[in-house]
């Protein structure tokens, strides 16, 4: 089952839908990793070796997350720092 390309693509689209329901760029890196793994299996660059498929999925997911973090991640001034408390007199 894991060596079938469309399983990876469907899982990636499922994770993409989950990202829409739970925003925060948590599942989007996994979704991109799953779709890219499905593409690599579909093209024939990866075989039925499940540990290798999981490793490629993990590496692609981390790479996608890093690219997303760099492009749409934390921006300057996004974090609000409080310098005084409302209870300070």
C-alpha positions in Angstrom: 0.0 0.0 0.0 2.8 2.5 0.9 4.5 1.9 -2.5 1.4 3.2 -4.4 1.9 6.7 -5.5 -1.7 7.8 -5.2 -1.8 6.8 -1.5 0.9 9.4 -0.8 -0.9 12.1 -2.9 -4.3 11.5 -1.2 -2.6 11.6 2.2 -1.0 14.9 1.2 -4.3 16.4 0.1 -5.9 15.1 3.3 -3.2 16.8 5.4 -3.8 20.0 3.3 -7.5 19.9 4.2 -6.5 19.4 7.8 -4.3 22.4 7.6 -7.2 24.5 6.4 -9.3 23.3 9.4 -6.4 23.8 11.9 -4.4 26.8 10.7 -0.9 27.6 11.8 1.4 25.9 9.2 1.5 22.7 11.2 0.3 20.2 8.7 1.3 22.0 5.5 4.9 20.8 5.6 3.7 17.2 6.0 1.2 17.7 3.2 3.9 19.0 0.8 6.3 16.1 1.9 3.6 13.5 1.2 2.7 14.9 -2.2 6.4 15.1 -3.2 6.9 11.6 -2.0 3.9 10.4 -4.1 5.4 12.2 -7.1 8.8 10.5 -6.6 7.1 7.1 -6.2 4.9 7.8 -9.3 7.9 8.7 -11.4 9.7 5.6 -10.4 12.6 7.1 -8.4 11.5 5.3 -5.2 10.6 1.6 -4.8 8.6 -0.4 -2.3 11.1 0.0 0.5 8.9 1.4 3.3 11.7 2.6 5.6 13.2 4.5 2.7 9.8 6.0 1.8 9.3 7.1 5.4 12.8 8.6 5.5 12.3 10.5 2.2 8.9 11.7 3.5 10.5 13.0 6.7 13.3 14.8 4.9 11.0 16.4 2.4 8.6 17.4 5.1 11.3 19.1 7.1 12.6 20.8 4.0 9.1 22.0 3.1 8.6 23.3 6.6 11.9 25.2 6.6 11.0 26.8 3.2 7.6 27.7 4.5 9.1 29.1 7.7 11.5 31.3 5.7 8.8 32.6 3.3 5.7 33.0 5.4 7.0 32.4 9.0 7.8 34.8 11.8 8.2 38.4 10.6 9.8 41.3 12.3 7.5 42.9 14.8 5.0 40.0 14.8 5.6 39.2 18.5 4.2 41.7 21.0 6.5 42.3 23.9 4.8 43.8 27.0 7.0 46.1 29.0 4.5 46.9 31.7 1.7 45.1 33.5 -1.8 46.4 34.0 -1.4 45.7 37.7 1.8 47.7 38.1 1.2 51.0 40.0 
